[in-house]
């Protein structure tokens, strides 16, 4: 039986730590609507004397006079295009590989799966130079291909996540479909995938977030400004005209963060369901 006398204390502690975690986000929004004169004042100005909603429009059109121009909308278009390619490749490739590991029987399956999981132990800096060498020989440097083509060959974490979910689906469904003459591809496409929407949404959301926020990958492979993503574009708000306009930088950052929050808001039900169900059975 729960001790209800401790519940107010527990809620107070949770609220306190929640505020600590959300404080940087609130400070970003607060700075985004401040006049430039209040962004660096000491002591800090917690509530702006005047809310400058125009900072968001200025951030999008920063340097429209062609002096230090930042093509924010071009960066956004590049990021969205890249996310669409990576998310599509990740969901399709990982679901096919995970289905093979979870529902098919073939020689060496468990060994190959163990090797796949072992690749999660290899940090990206170890693979950075070999990958760059391969893409340079393919003449892909300066294009988007190094950033989205690997997503079509699967990733260990997403494969593991989907495999665990696929294993919770009763095998009797597949056997009944085989008796009716369905092929393995038909079973995968028409029976298994519709039942795995929560897990697929988790993979899609994780992939979108990592691609949308990726800074190191575009920094290594993209060379021309017209191909830059939003994560790289935010760097151009630093040190302009002898100093950083922090209100515009925070306004641009808020705009970049917004799609992730909106996506999570609309997909949170499927996301939480996919996380909670995966691996329980």
JOCOR-V324205 format. One record per residue. SS is DSSP state (alpha for helix, beta for strand, coil for the rest). Layout:
# JOCOR-V324205
((SS) (SS))
This chain:
# JOCOR-V324205
((coil) (coil) (coil) (alpha) (alpha) (alpha) (alpha) (alpha) (alpha) (alpha) (alpha) (alpha) (alpha) (alpha) (alpha) (alpha) (alpha) (alpha) (alpha) (alpha) (alpha) (alpha) (alpha) (alpha) (alpha) (alpha) (alpha) (alpha) (alpha) (alpha) (alpha) (alpha) (coil) (coil) (coil) (alpha) (alpha) (alpha) (coil) (coil) (coil) (coil) (coil) (coil) (coil) (coil) (coil) (coil) (coil) (coil) (coil) (coil) (coil) (alpha) (alpha) (alpha) (alpha) (alpha) (alpha) (alpha) (coil) (coil) (coil) (coil) (coil) (coil) (coil) (coil) (coil) (coil) (coil) (alpha) (alpha) (alpha) (alpha) (alpha) (alpha) (alpha) (alpha) (alpha) (alpha) (alpha) (alpha) (alpha) (alpha) (alpha) (alpha) (alpha) (alpha) (alpha) (alpha) (alpha) (alpha) (alpha) (alpha) (alpha) (alpha) (alpha) (alpha) (alpha) (alpha) (alpha) (alpha) (coil) (coil) (coil) (coil) (coil) (alpha) (alpha) (alpha) (alpha) (alpha) (alpha) (alpha) (alpha) (alpha) (alpha) (alpha) (alpha) (alpha) (coil) (coil) (alpha) (alpha) (alpha) (alpha) (alpha) (alpha) (alpha) (alpha) (alpha) (alpha) (alpha) (alpha) (alpha) (alpha) (coil) (coil) (coil) (coil) (coil) (coil) (coil) (alpha) (alpha) (alpha) (alpha) (alpha) (alpha) (alpha) (alpha) (alpha) (coil) (coil) (alpha) (alpha) (alpha) (alpha) (alpha) (alpha) (alpha) (alpha) (alpha) (alpha) (alpha) (coil) (coil) (coil) (coil) (alpha) (alpha) (alpha) (alpha) (alpha) (alpha) (alpha) (alpha) (alpha) (coil) (coil) (coil) (coil) (alpha) (alpha) (alpha) (alpha) (alpha) (alpha) (alpha) (alpha) (alpha) (alpha) (alpha) (alpha) (coil) (alpha) (alpha) (alpha) (alpha) (alpha) (alpha) (alpha) (alpha) (alpha) (alpha) (alpha) (alpha) (alpha) (alpha) (alpha) (alpha) (coil) (coil) (coil) (alpha) (alpha) (alpha) (alpha) (alpha) (alpha) (coil) (coil) (coil) (alpha) (alpha) (alpha) (coil) (coil) (alpha) (alpha) (alpha) (alpha) (alpha) (alpha) (alpha) (alpha) (coil) (coil) (beta) (coil) (coil) (beta) (coil) (coil) (alpha) (alpha) (alpha) (alpha) (alpha) (alpha) (alpha) (alpha) (alpha) (alpha) (alpha) (alpha) (alpha) (alpha) (alpha) (alpha) (alpha) (alpha) (alpha) (alpha) (alpha) (alpha) (alpha) (alpha) (alpha) (alpha) (alpha) (alpha) (alpha) (alpha) (alpha) (alpha) (coil) (coil) (coil) (coil))
